[in-house]
Amino acid sequence: MPTVGSTLRSTAARVPEREALIFGETRYSYAELDTAVDRVAALLADRGLRKGDRIALFASSSDRFILVFYAAHRIGAIFVPINPASSAPELDYILRDSGARFLVYDPALVETVTTAIEFGLPEAVRILALGPTGSHDDVIALADSRAAVPVADLVHESDDAQILYTSGTTGHPKGALFDHHRTLWTAVTMLGTFGIGDADRMLHVAPLYHAAELCVMLIPGTMVGATHVVHAGFDPVKVLDDLEQQRITVFFGVPTMYQFLLRQPDLSSRDLSAWRTGLFGAAPMPVSAVEQLITALPEVDLIQLCGQTEAGPNGIFCGPDQVRARPDTSGRQTALSIECRIVDTDGHDVEAGAAGELLLRGETLMKGYWNNPEATAQTIVDGWLHTGDVCLLEADGYMTVVDRLKDMIITGGRNVYSVEVEGAIGEHPWVLDAAVVGRPNEQYGESIVAFVVLVDGATLTLDALRDFAVAKLSRYKLPHELVVTEQIPRNSSGKVLKRELRESLDSSALLP
């Protein structure tokens, strides 16, 4: 049966000369990529990496990231990608929680690794670097000096493949465990749902450590023999350059990336005629931004994804026609291999016009949280993944995620969904970014606090914002307080870190 590692081998045998990977000036055909992966796998095996061992990769996106990713899977190790923006304590936590035996890191992150070591990184962890550091062996240089001898294929579809840590917006992240079966089902789902094929050229700008870029783009693209163009980070000018010059056909970006592309003055003059599919997700996209994209990129099929790491990531989506017809919603149907329900607090399916929790079930769901059976039992009940997303079911079948259960604000006994308020105030012409949280209020239970980032030189009062939003919101949903800030804290997926916003507020009561 196929495994993540064997898909690269199969593609290299089928289309060996096809361009597989471009990172800066470095290029690989599929045959060359397959050979390079064999060398890295052999080096890791010689250093003691075995089937079932966890290997953590602490690195930005690059060709070397992909080499280690596929090499780990060839051995049958369990791959643990770590956000390269993590602090030393965060790195330490994931290494300890996963029980990683190996850490491979980007030389640019040597200070973080050194700090983690100084503060007591588990001594059993063997450490290698993705380049020269002066501190640890360079896994790539050592691998390049070896003969390319394939490691024995002892990996099975049912073997564990990767632990993908959640974004941890409310506390310590949890590791979602997937075997090869679940991981490849996600890939097949993406290929079938979005029509990705072997002639595609895929631009990777969102970080590869993240489930969306890794499982929605890299793995399925490799299965069919697409060409991967990888960026180490996001630069809107470089993205437009490669969309144009590399004739990119498929691109995934978080909403903030698309919004930056919209601000580029030469967007309309670029030759983006090869760009067929524009996927976006991982965080809500303002309706106004979706409408601008539809106008600015009329030939691009925009597809909105609304999934969760624990589901593969998988979930609901809107196809191109649905995005055009209803840019305000999150999904009209589920992706292949998965089904959904929206239920009330008693577990009953909600009627049209009501909101409830979105549940998901299917082949791509995680096995469970690594080393956390209690959290697994709370999250997967009778085969259904409880996402924690509050979703409105509309009469025409569209579904709109309006909040996280833990972020829903209850003021005066009435539910207020922060996403709805954010969408309304985000349409103010002077507001660049917005986030809404609740904080305790002795009289009303919770008060609504709006954090906004304004365009340069603008000023905005609470009364002016309320006057603008009242045309879109019931009065009880209007913000009670306005905080103007330079930046809304977000993680690398674009999700707002509302815990940080709440912690920035004092506990004094607010007047409505």
KELO-543916 format. One line per field, with one value per residue (C-alpha): residue number from 1; residue in three letters; x, y, z. Coordinates in steps of 0.1 Angstrom, whole numbers. Layout:
REM residues N
num <- NUM, ...
residuo <- Ala, ...
u <- X, ...
v <- Y, ...
w <- Z, ...
REM end
This chain:
REM residues 512
num <- 1, 2, 3, 4, 5, 6, 7, 8, 9, 10, 11, 12, 13, 14, 15, 16, 17, 18, 19, 20, 21, 22, 23, 24, 25, 26, 27, 28, 29, 30, 31, 32, 33, 34, 35, 36, 37, 38, 39, 40, 41, 42, 43, 44, 45, 46, 47, 48, 49, 50, 51, 52, 53, 54, 55, 56, 57, 58, 59, 60, 61, 62, 63, 64, 65, 66, 67, 68, 69, 70, 71, 72, 73, 74, 75, 76, 77, 78, 79, 80, 81, 82, 83, 84, 85, 86, 87, 88, 89, 90, 91, 92, 93, 94, 95, 96, 97, 98, 99, 100, 101, 102, 103, 104, 105, 106, 107, 108, 109, 110, 111, 112, 113, 114, 115, 116, 117, 118, 119, 120, 121, 122, 123, 124, 125, 126, 127, 128, 129, 130, 131, 132, 133, 134, 135, 136, 137, 138, 139, 140, 141, 142, 143, 144, 145, 146, 147, 148, 149, 150, 151, 152, 153, 154, 155, 156, 157, 158, 159, 160, 161, 162, 163, 164, 165, 166, 167, 168, 169, 170, 171, 172, 173, 174, 175, 176, 177, 178, 179, 180, 181, 182, 183, 184, 185, 186, 187, 188, 189, 190, 191, 192, 193, 194, 195, 196, 197, 198, 199, 200, 201, 202, 203, 204, 205, 206, 207, 208, 209, 210, 211, 212, 213, 214, 215, 216, 217, 218, 219, 220, 221, 222, 223, 224, 225, 226, 227, 228, 229, 230, 231, 232, 233, 234, 235, 236, 237, 238, 239, 240, 241, 242, 243, 244, 245, 246, 247, 248, 249, 250, 251, 252, 253, 254, 255, 256, 257, 258, 259, 260, 261, 262, 263, 264, 265, 266, 267, 268, 269, 270, 271, 272, 273, 274, 275, 276, 277, 278, 279, 280, 281, 282, 283, 284, 285, 286, 287, 288, 289, 290, 291, 292, 293, 294, 295, 296, 297, 298, 299, 300, 301, 302, 303, 304, 305, 306, 307, 308, 309, 310, 311, 312, 313, 314, 315, 316, 317, 318, 319, 320, 321, 322, 323, 324, 325, 326, 327, 328, 329, 330, 331, 332, 333, 334, 335, 336, 337, 338, 339, 340, 341, 342, 343, 344, 345, 346, 347, 348, 349, 350, 351, 352, 353, 354, 355, 356, 357, 358, 359, 360, 361, 362, 363, 364, 365, 366, 367, 368, 369, 370, 371, 372, 373, 374, 375, 376, 377, 378, 379, 380, 381, 382, 383, 384, 385, 386, 387, 388, 389, 390, 391, 392, 393, 394, 395, 396, 397, 398, 399, 400, 401, 402, 403, 404, 405, 406, 407, 408, 409, 410, 411, 412, 413, 414, 415, 416, 417, 418, 419, 420, 421, 422, 423, 424, 425, 426, 427, 428, 429, 430, 431, 432, 433, 434, 435, 436, 437, 438, 439, 440, 441, 442, 443, 444, 445, 446, 447, 448, 449, 450, 451, 452, 453, 454, 455, 456, 457, 458, 459, 460, 461, 462, 463, 464, 465, 466, 467, 468, 469, 470, 471, 472, 473, 474, 475, 476, 477, 478, 479, 480, 481, 482, 483, 484, 485, 486, 487, 488, 489, 490, 491, 492, 493, 494, 495, 496, 497, 498, 499, 500, 501, 502, 503, 504, 505, 506, 507, 508, 509, 510, 511, 512
residuo <- Met, Pro, Thr, Val, Gly, Ser, Thr, Leu, Arg, Ser, Thr, Ala, Ala, Arg, Val, Pro, Glu, Arg, Glu, Ala, Leu, Ile, Phe, Gly, Glu, Thr, Arg, Tyr, Ser, Tyr, Ala, Glu, Leu, Asp, Thr, Ala, Val, Asp, Arg, Val, Ala, Ala, Leu, Leu, Ala, Asp, Arg, Gly, Leu, Arg, Lys, Gly, Asp, Arg, Ile, Ala, Leu, Phe, Ala, Ser, Ser, Ser, Asp, Arg, Phe, Ile, Leu, Val, Phe, Tyr, Ala, Ala, His, Arg, Ile, Gly, Ala, Ile, Phe, Val, Pro, Ile, Asn, Pro, Ala, Ser, Ser, Ala, Pro, Glu, Leu, Asp, Tyr, Ile, Leu, Arg, Asp, Ser, Gly, Ala, Arg, Phe, Leu, Val, Tyr, Asp, Pro, Ala, Leu, Val, Glu, Thr, Val, Thr, Thr, Ala, Ile, Glu, Phe, Gly, Leu, Pro, Glu, Ala, Val, Arg, Ile, Leu, Ala, Leu, Gly, Pro, Thr, Gly, Ser, His, Asp, Asp, Val, Ile, Ala, Leu, Ala, Asp, Ser, Arg, Ala, Ala, Val, Pro, Val, Ala, Asp, Leu, Val, His, Glu, Ser, Asp, Asp, Ala, Gln, Ile, Leu, Tyr, Thr, Ser, Gly, Thr, Thr, Gly, His, Pro, Lys, Gly, Ala, Leu, Phe, Asp, His, His, Arg, Thr, Leu, Trp, Thr, Ala, Val, Thr, Met, Leu, Gly, Thr, Phe, Gly, Ile, Gly, Asp, Ala, Asp, Arg, Met, Leu, His, Val, Ala, Pro, Leu, Tyr, His, Ala, Ala, Glu, Leu, Cys, Val, Met, Leu, Ile, Pro, Gly, Thr, Met, Val, Gly, Ala, Thr, His, Val, Val, His, Ala, Gly, Phe, Asp, Pro, Val, Lys, Val, Leu, Asp, Asp, Leu, Glu, Gln, Gln, Arg, Ile, Thr, Val, Phe, Phe, Gly, Val, Pro, Thr, Met, Tyr, Gln, Phe, Leu, Leu, Arg, Gln, Pro, Asp, Leu, Ser, Ser, Arg, Asp, Leu, Ser, Ala, Trp, Arg, Thr, Gly, Leu, Phe, Gly, Ala, Ala, Pro, Met, Pro, Val, Ser, Ala, Val, Glu, Gln, Leu, Ile, Thr, Ala, Leu, Pro, Glu, Val, Asp, Leu, Ile, Gln, Leu, Cys, Gly, Gln, Thr, Glu, Ala, Gly, Pro, Asn, Gly, Ile, Phe, Cys, Gly, Pro, Asp, Gln, Val, Arg, Ala, Arg, Pro, Asp, Thr, Ser, Gly, Arg, Gln, Thr, Ala, Leu, Ser, Ile, Glu, Cys, Arg, Ile, Val, Asp, Thr, Asp, Gly, His, Asp, Val, Glu, Ala, Gly, Ala, Ala, Gly, Glu, Leu, Leu, Leu, Arg, Gly, Glu, Thr, Leu, Met, Lys, Gly, Tyr, Trp, Asn, Asn, Pro, Glu, Ala, Thr, Ala, Gln, Thr, Ile, Val, Asp, Gly, Trp, Leu, His, Thr, Gly, Asp, Val, Cys, Leu, Leu, Glu, Ala, Asp, Gly, Tyr, Met, Thr, Val, Val, Asp, Arg, Leu, Lys, Asp, Met, Ile, Ile, Thr, Gly, Gly, Arg, Asn, Val, Tyr, Ser, Val, Glu, Val, Glu, Gly, Ala, Ile, Gly, Glu, His, Pro, Trp, Val, Leu, Asp, Ala, Ala, Val, Val, Gly, Arg, Pro, Asn, Glu, Gln, Tyr, Gly, Glu, Ser, Ile, Val, Ala, Phe, Val, Val, Leu, Val, Asp, Gly, Ala, Thr, Leu, Thr, Leu, Asp, Ala, Leu, Arg, Asp, Phe, Ala, Val, Ala, Lys, Leu, Ser, Arg, Tyr, Lys, Leu, Pro, His, Glu, Leu, Val, Val, Thr, Glu, Gln, Ile, Pro, Arg, Asn, Ser, Ser, Gly, Lys, Val, Leu, Lys, Arg, Glu, Leu, Arg, Glu, Ser, Leu, Asp, Ser, Ser, Ala, Leu, Leu, Pro
u <- 0, 13, 29, 40, 76, 66, 46, 78, 95, 66, 65, 102, 99, 71, 84, 121, 131, 102, 111, 101, 114, 126, 140, 159, 186, 184, 164, 157, 141, 120, 149, 173, 149, 144, 181, 188, 161, 177, 210, 195, 175, 206, 225, 197, 194, 232, 228, 203, 169, 145, 109, 85, 111, 99, 121, 114, 122, 126, 130, 116, 104, 132, 143, 161, 129, 114, 144, 142, 104, 105, 136, 120, 89, 111, 126, 92, 100, 72, 77, 71, 73, 78, 70, 103, 90, 88, 107, 132, 105, 80, 106, 115, 78, 71, 103, 94, 57, 65, 93, 115, 147, 161, 160, 170, 171, 177, 211, 192, 176, 208, 203, 170, 183, 213, 191, 169, 200, 212, 179, 178, 167, 162, 197, 185, 177, 202, 207, 216, 216, 204, 237, 269, 265, 298, 276, 261, 268, 254, 230, 229, 266, 271, 243, 258, 290, 272, 261, 224, 214, 177, 168, 148, 111, 96, 68, 31, 0, -12, 21, 21, 34, 33, 24, 10, 8, -22, -16, -20, -40, -53, -25, 0, -5, -16, -1, -26, -14, -18, -8, 0, -35, -51, -24, -27, -65, -61, -39, -64, -92, -74, -66, -101, -119, -97, -85, -48, -29, 6, 9, 4, 30, 24, 37, 45, 46, 26, 50, 56, 55, 18, -8, -24, 7, 21, -10, -31, -2, 31, 20, -8, 14, 42, 18, 8, 42, 35, 63, 69, 82, 91, 96, 112, 87, 61, 71, 42, 65, 84, 51, 38, 72, 69, 32, 41, 76, 72, 38, 22, -12, -20, -14, -25, -24, -38, -61, -34, -13, -40, -47, -11, -12, -43, -22, 5, 2, 12, -12, -34, -4, 11, 7, -10, -27, -13, -28, -59, -66, -63, -69, -74, -81, -67, -84, -115, -112, -130, -159, -146, -113, -130, -150, -118, -101, -130, -127, -89, -84, -115, -97, -86, -109, -109, -117, -123, -112, -124, -108, -90, -56, -73, -93, -63, -67, -101, -136, -160, -153, -168, -160, -153, -189, -200, -172, -185, -221, -216, -183, -196, -198, -173, -185, -213, -202, -176, -145, -144, -141, -156, -190, -203, -230, -240, -254, -268, -256, -277, -261, -291, -288, -298, -325, -317, -311, -296, -260, -243, -210, -195, -187, -166, -162, -143, -111, -88, -95, -65, -60, -60, -39, -4, -1, -33, -62, -84, -83, -89, -120, -133, -127, -137, -170, -187, -164, -172, -146, -159, -142, -151, -163, -197, -212, -244, -265, -284, -316, -297, -273, -243, -224, -206, -182, -191, -169, -150, -170, -145, -145, -182, -193, -224, -236, -269, -278, -274, -248, -225, -202, -169, -164, -196, -186, -151, -166, -188, -162, -135, -155, -149, -126, -101, -98, -70, -74, -97, -103, -131, -130, -151, -141, -159, -186, -204, -237, -238, -217, -193, -185, -174, -140, -128, -91, -84, -54, -60, -47, -18, -28, -64, -82, -114, -136, -158, -189, -179, -172, -206, -224, -208, -215, -251, -262, -248, -253, -280, -272, -264, -236, -219, -185, -185, -148, -123, -86, -65, -33, -4, -8, -33, -13, -17, 0, 16, -17, -33, -54, -59, -43, -73, -58, -31, -57, -77, -46, -38, -70, -75, -105, -124, -161, -170, -201, -222
v <- 0, 36, 57, 93, 83, 59, 85, 105, 72, 64, 99, 99, 65, 79, 113, 114, 144, 166, 196, 188, 216, 251, 270, 302, 291, 255, 232, 194, 171, 143, 118, 142, 149, 112, 106, 135, 121, 87, 102, 121, 91, 69, 95, 98, 60, 57, 83, 60, 72, 42, 34, 50, 75, 111, 135, 172, 197, 233, 252, 277, 265, 254, 226, 212, 211, 189, 166, 159, 155, 128, 111, 108, 91, 67, 54, 52, 79, 101, 137, 166, 200, 230, 266, 284, 314, 293, 305, 283, 272, 265, 244, 226, 218, 202, 182, 169, 163, 144, 125, 135, 116, 138, 176, 190, 228, 257, 274, 307, 294, 284, 310, 295, 260, 271, 288, 257, 235, 259, 257, 219, 205, 168, 152, 122, 144, 141, 174, 180, 212, 219, 238, 248, 262, 254, 238, 206, 184, 195, 168, 180, 182, 148, 133, 148, 129, 96, 71, 72, 38, 34, 25, -7, -1, -13, 13, 4, 25, 19, 32, 66, 93, 127, 148, 182, 206, 228, 266, 269, 301, 294, 276, 247, 232, 197, 172, 157, 122, 109, 77, 73, 62, 94, 116, 102, 103, 141, 143, 123, 144, 176, 162, 152, 182, 209, 193, 195, 176, 167, 197, 221, 245, 251, 282, 275, 307, 297, 279, 242, 233, 241, 215, 234, 239, 205, 183, 204, 214, 195, 159, 159, 179, 154, 124, 137, 151, 188, 213, 230, 265, 273, 306, 309, 336, 359, 389, 402, 415, 382, 363, 383, 379, 341, 339, 357, 343, 308, 305, 293, 276, 269, 291, 288, 318, 330, 360, 385, 374, 381, 414, 424, 413, 435, 465, 461, 490, 469, 440, 448, 450, 416, 387, 362, 343, 309, 313, 290, 282, 305, 287, 307, 297, 291, 323, 343, 366, 399, 400, 433, 416, 386, 410, 430, 397, 387, 420, 421, 385, 376, 347, 330, 303, 314, 286, 291, 264, 261, 231, 221, 205, 177, 169, 165, 195, 191, 204, 226, 248, 271, 265, 294, 300, 299, 323, 347, 343, 343, 358, 362, 324, 297, 267, 251, 215, 192, 180, 145, 117, 138, 147, 174, 182, 214, 206, 224, 220, 188, 173, 177, 189, 226, 239, 264, 298, 286, 283, 254, 235, 222, 185, 165, 128, 109, 92, 121, 127, 124, 92, 113, 138, 124, 112, 129, 104, 127, 155, 130, 116, 152, 161, 129, 115, 86, 92, 129, 156, 184, 214, 241, 263, 279, 277, 292, 270, 291, 282, 278, 253, 277, 275, 304, 300, 329, 322, 298, 284, 298, 332, 337, 367, 366, 401, 408, 371, 373, 356, 378, 362, 380, 372, 389, 421, 420, 417, 448, 471, 458, 474, 509, 526, 536, 501, 479, 451, 443, 418, 416, 400, 399, 408, 404, 430, 429, 442, 425, 394, 404, 436, 438, 452, 461, 463, 480, 489, 521, 534, 558, 592, 582, 587, 569, 573, 546, 567, 570, 533, 524, 549, 531, 496, 501, 498, 462, 450, 450, 476, 449, 437, 471, 474, 489, 499, 507, 500, 514, 494, 491, 454, 426, 396, 366, 333, 322, 309, 343, 334, 361, 354, 365, 352, 379, 406, 395, 395, 430, 443, 450, 435, 467, 467, 485, 506, 498
w <- 0, -6, 20, 21, 13, -15, -34, -42, -54, -77, -92, -98, -116, -137, -146, -137, -158, -148, -127, -91, -69, -72, -43, -53, -77, -66, -89, -88, -112, -97, -102, -85, -56, -51, -50, -26, -3, -3, 7, 36, 47, 47, 68, 93, 95, 101, 130, 146, 134, 134, 124, 150, 163, 164, 144, 149, 121, 133, 101, 76, 42, 18, -4, 27, 46, 19, 18, 55, 54, 28, 42, 76, 60, 40, 73, 89, 115, 128, 114, 139, 122, 145, 139, 132, 151, 183, 214, 232, 259, 231, 213, 245, 252, 218, 219, 254, 245, 213, 228, 198, 195, 167, 162, 128, 127, 103, 110, 112, 144, 161, 189, 198, 198, 219, 245, 247, 253, 280, 297, 298, 264, 268, 267, 247, 217, 189, 171, 135, 114, 79, 71, 88, 123, 141, 168, 151, 122, 88, 78, 41, 37, 52, 31, -1, 4, 5, -21, -28, -14, -8, 27, 32, 27, 60, 62, 60, 54, 90, 105, 122, 99, 116, 146, 136, 166, 168, 167, 205, 205, 240, 257, 250, 215, 212, 188, 163, 152, 117, 101, 64, 55, 69, 54, 19, 21, 27, -4, -25, -12, -23, -57, -63, -48, -64, -96, -90, -117, -129, -152, -123, -109, -72, -53, -16, 4, 36, 59, 52, 89, 88, 80, 52, 31, 40, 34, 10, -13, -9, -5, -31, -56, -52, -57, -92, -102, -100, -98, -64, -62, -26, -8, 26, 36, 23, 2, -19, -47, -49, -49, -79, -96, -94, -102, -134, -142, -130, -146, -114, -117, -80, -50, -14, 9, 42, 40, 50, 21, -4, 12, 7, -29, -34, -22, -48, -73, -103, -97, -127, -150, -141, -165, -142, -170, -159, -124, -124, -87, -57, -24, 8, 44, 78, 91, 81, 50, 52, 28, 13, 6, -12, -33, -42, -52, -74, -92, -94, -104, -126, -143, -110, -95, -58, -34, 3, 26, 62, 79, 110, 117, 136, 104, 82, 77, 61, 64, 44, 14, -12, -48, -73, -83, -46, -36, -62, -52, -14, -4, 31, 39, 48, 29, 9, 10, 25, 7, -6, 21, 49, 62, 86, 110, 129, 163, 193, 229, 232, 201, 179, 143, 141, 119, 91, 105, 137, 148, 165, 167, 135, 137, 111, 104, 77, 66, 72, 109, 133, 152, 183, 203, 209, 245, 255, 257, 278, 252, 225, 242, 246, 210, 191, 203, 185, 155, 152, 156, 177, 161, 186, 157, 160, 125, 112, 89, 64, 45, 12, 27, 31, 63, 80, 109, 131, 161, 183, 212, 236, 219, 218, 239, 260, 269, 286, 281, 243, 222, 202, 176, 174, 137, 128, 147, 132, 97, 102, 117, 93, 65, 79, 53, 80, 95, 82, 107, 135, 163, 189, 224, 255, 290, 323, 331, 364, 350, 315, 320, 292, 274, 237, 231, 196, 187, 154, 133, 114, 81, 84, 97, 105, 138, 150, 180, 196, 188, 152, 149, 165, 142, 112, 124, 135, 99, 99, 135, 161, 188, 214, 192, 189, 206, 241, 240, 212, 215, 186, 183, 158, 152, 159, 173, 150, 146, 114, 101, 104, 134, 159, 193, 213, 245, 242, 235, 266, 287, 276, 292, 328, 346, 353, 343, 311, 305, 274
REM end
